[in-house]
Amino acid sequence: TSAGEEELLAPCHGIVISQYVKAGDTVDPLTSIVTIANPDVMRASFDVYEKDLGKIQLEQKVIVTTSAYPDKVFEGKVVFISPRVDENSRTIKIRVDVENKGHFLKFGMFVNGRIMRESEQEFLVVSRAGVQNMEDGDTVFVVKDEETFEARPVKTGVQTDKEAAVTEGLSEGETVVTQGSFVLKSELLKSELGEE
């Protein structure tokens, strides 16, 4: 720094998104100089319908997606629930801190959020990739040994992008094929049609 100037150290990691003074301006301890934002954690605002407010809690996990990156899923948590209901839309604002280590999410971007909450019931959970839709409904392929698989009809409950709750047809400890289950489905359909 040159004579008469002082170096200002940022109190946190981030990038400067606004600057309020220029070189040579007089400042005091109350003057806002710059706005710094940390792109590693983004804060998203969501509108929640009034009827769903009882399902929302602080620290709840939120799965965030955006049309810009349809294959990416971002995780966040609820950090603020507004005390006010919007009179026109009958919604409540909530704020969610979203992990953004790869800096894919940008300021002002439109995102969707799904709040995750624990079910009051216990389920067996399998990878969504392991559940195949057959003519008779959902089916999983259970590993019997290294070369044998059993097509098992199951009933599924709540599903996310990655997991499915199985309510009937599967026992704890059984191994379900995930990667390659579509190939097994194709082979099963061929055999039912009488093809080799």
C-alpha positions as CSV (number, residue, x, y, z in Angstrom):
1,T,0.0,0.0,0.0
2,S,1.1,3.6,-0.6
3,A,1.4,6.3,2.0
4,G,-1.9,7.2,3.6
5,E,-3.5,3.9,2.4
6,E,-4.3,0.8,4.5
7,E,-4.7,-2.7,3.5
8,L,-8.1,-4.2,4.4
9,L,-8.3,-7.9,5.2
10,A,-11.5,-9.8,4.5
11,P,-13.0,-11.5,7.5
12,C,-13.9,-14.6,5.5
13,H,-13.1,-16.5,2.3
14,G,-15.1,-15.4,-0.8
15,I,-15.4,-13.2,-3.8
16,V,-16.2,-9.5,-4.0
17,I,-19.6,-9.0,-5.6
18,S,-20.2,-5.3,-4.8
19,Q,-17.9,-2.3,-4.1
20,Y,-19.2,0.8,-2.5
21,V,-16.2,3.1,-2.3
22,K,-13.3,4.0,-4.6
23,A,-9.7,4.8,-4.0
24,G,-9.3,8.1,-2.2
25,D,-12.7,8.1,-0.5
26,T,-12.8,8.8,3.2
27,V,-14.2,5.9,5.3
28,D,-14.9,5.2,8.9
29,P,-15.6,2.0,10.9
30,L,-19.3,2.2,9.9
31,T,-18.7,2.6,6.1
32,S,-19.7,-0.4,3.9
33,I,-16.7,-0.9,1.6
34,V,-17.5,-4.2,-0.3
35,T,-19.8,-7.2,-0.1
36,I,-18.1,-10.5,0.0
37,A,-19.9,-13.8,-0.8
38,N,-18.7,-17.3,-0.2
39,P,-19.5,-19.4,-3.3
40,D,-18.8,-22.7,-1.4
41,V,-22.1,-22.3,0.4
42,M,-25.1,-20.7,-1.4
43,R,-28.2,-19.5,0.3
44,A,-31.4,-20.4,-1.5
45,S,-34.9,-19.1,-0.8
46,F,-38.0,-21.3,-1.3
47,D,-41.7,-20.7,-1.0
48,V,-43.5,-23.4,1.1
49,Y,-47.3,-23.7,1.1
50,E,-48.9,-22.8,4.4
51,K,-50.5,-26.2,4.7
52,D,-47.0,-27.9,4.6
53,L,-45.5,-25.7,7.3
54,G,-45.9,-28.4,10.0
55,K,-43.5,-30.6,8.1
56,I,-40.7,-28.1,8.0
57,Q,-38.0,-27.9,10.7
58,L,-34.7,-26.1,11.1
59,E,-31.7,-28.3,10.1
60,Q,-33.8,-30.5,7.9
61,K,-32.0,-31.9,4.8
62,V,-33.0,-30.4,1.4
63,I,-32.2,-31.9,-2.0
64,V,-31.6,-29.1,-4.5
65,T,-31.7,-29.4,-8.3
66,T,-31.5,-27.0,-11.2
67,S,-32.3,-27.3,-14.9
68,A,-28.8,-26.0,-15.7
69,Y,-27.3,-29.3,-14.4
70,P,-30.1,-31.9,-14.5
71,D,-27.7,-34.8,-13.5
72,K,-26.4,-33.0,-10.4
73,V,-27.9,-33.1,-7.0
74,F,-26.9,-30.5,-4.3
75,E,-27.5,-31.0,-0.6
76,G,-28.5,-28.3,1.8
77,K,-30.2,-27.7,5.2
78,V,-33.0,-25.4,6.4
79,V,-31.5,-22.4,8.3
80,F,-34.5,-20.0,8.5
81,I,-38.3,-20.2,8.5
82,S,-40.0,-16.9,8.1
83,P,-42.6,-16.0,10.8
84,R,-44.8,-14.4,8.1
85,V,-47.3,-15.9,5.6
86,D,-47.6,-14.1,2.3
87,E,-51.3,-13.0,2.1
88,N,-51.5,-13.4,-1.6
89,S,-49.8,-16.7,-2.3
90,R,-50.4,-18.3,1.2
91,T,-46.7,-19.4,1.3
92,I,-43.9,-19.0,3.8
93,K,-40.3,-18.2,2.8
94,I,-37.6,-20.6,4.0
95,R,-33.9,-20.2,3.5
96,V,-31.6,-23.1,2.8
97,D,-27.8,-23.2,2.9
98,V,-26.6,-25.3,-0.1
99,E,-23.2,-27.0,-0.4
100,N,-21.6,-25.7,-3.7
101,K,-18.0,-26.9,-3.5
102,G,-17.8,-27.2,-7.3
103,H,-19.2,-23.7,-7.8
104,F,-21.9,-24.9,-10.2
105,L,-24.6,-22.9,-8.6
106,K,-24.6,-19.2,-9.4
107,F,-26.1,-16.2,-7.7
108,G,-29.6,-15.6,-9.0
109,M,-30.0,-19.1,-10.4
110,F,-33.5,-20.7,-10.2
111,V,-33.5,-23.9,-8.2
112,N,-36.0,-26.5,-7.0
113,G,-35.8,-28.1,-3.5
114,R,-37.2,-31.2,-1.9
115,I,-37.3,-31.4,1.8
116,M,-36.3,-34.8,3.2
117,R,-37.8,-36.0,6.4
118,E,-37.7,-39.3,8.3
119,S,-40.6,-41.6,7.9
120,E,-42.4,-42.8,10.9
121,Q,-42.3,-46.3,9.5
122,E,-39.2,-48.4,8.9
123,F,-38.5,-49.7,5.4
124,L,-35.9,-51.7,3.6
125,V,-34.2,-49.3,1.1
126,V,-32.6,-50.3,-2.2
127,S,-30.9,-48.4,-5.0
128,R,-33.5,-47.0,-7.5
129,A,-31.3,-48.5,-10.2
130,G,-32.1,-52.0,-8.9
131,V,-35.8,-51.6,-9.3
132,Q,-37.1,-52.6,-12.7
133,N,-40.7,-52.1,-13.9
134,M,-42.1,-55.3,-15.4
135,E,-45.5,-56.2,-16.7
136,D,-46.6,-57.4,-13.2
137,G,-45.1,-54.3,-11.4
138,D,-41.8,-53.5,-9.7
139,T,-39.2,-56.3,-9.7
140,V,-35.7,-56.6,-8.2
141,F,-33.1,-59.3,-9.0
142,V,-31.9,-61.0,-5.9
143,V,-28.5,-62.6,-5.9
144,K,-28.7,-66.4,-5.1
145,D,-25.0,-67.2,-6.0
146,E,-22.3,-65.9,-8.3
147,E,-24.3,-67.0,-11.4
148,T,-27.9,-67.2,-10.3
149,F,-30.4,-64.4,-9.8
150,E,-34.0,-64.5,-8.8
151,A,-36.5,-62.1,-10.3
152,R,-38.5,-61.0,-7.2
153,P,-41.8,-59.0,-7.4
154,V,-41.8,-56.2,-4.8
155,K,-44.0,-53.4,-3.6
156,T,-42.3,-50.1,-3.4
157,G,-43.2,-47.0,-1.3
158,V,-41.5,-43.6,-1.2
159,Q,-38.9,-43.0,-3.8
160,T,-36.2,-40.5,-4.4
161,D,-33.9,-40.0,-7.4
162,K,-31.5,-42.6,-5.9
163,E,-33.4,-44.8,-3.5
164,A,-36.7,-46.7,-3.2
165,A,-38.4,-48.0,-0.1
166,V,-39.5,-51.7,-0.4
167,T,-42.6,-52.4,1.6
168,E,-43.1,-56.1,0.6
169,G,-41.1,-58.9,-1.2
170,L,-37.6,-58.5,0.2
171,S,-35.9,-59.6,3.4
172,E,-33.2,-57.8,5.3
173,G,-29.7,-59.0,4.3
174,E,-30.6,-60.1,0.8
175,T,-28.4,-58.7,-2.0
176,V,-30.1,-56.9,-4.9
177,V,-28.5,-56.3,-8.3
178,T,-28.2,-52.6,-9.1
179,Q,-25.7,-52.1,-11.9
180,G,-26.7,-54.5,-14.7
181,S,-30.3,-55.1,-13.5
182,F,-31.6,-53.7,-16.8
183,V,-29.6,-56.3,-18.6
184,L,-31.1,-59.1,-16.4
185,K,-34.6,-57.7,-17.2
186,S,-33.9,-57.8,-20.9
187,E,-32.6,-61.4,-20.6
188,L,-35.7,-62.4,-18.6
189,L,-38.0,-60.9,-21.2
190,K,-36.1,-62.7,-24.0
191,S,-36.5,-66.1,-22.3
192,E,-40.2,-65.5,-21.7
193,L,-40.6,-64.8,-25.4
194,G,-38.9,-68.1,-26.2
195,E,-35.7,-66.5,-27.6
196,E,-32.3,-67.9,-26.8
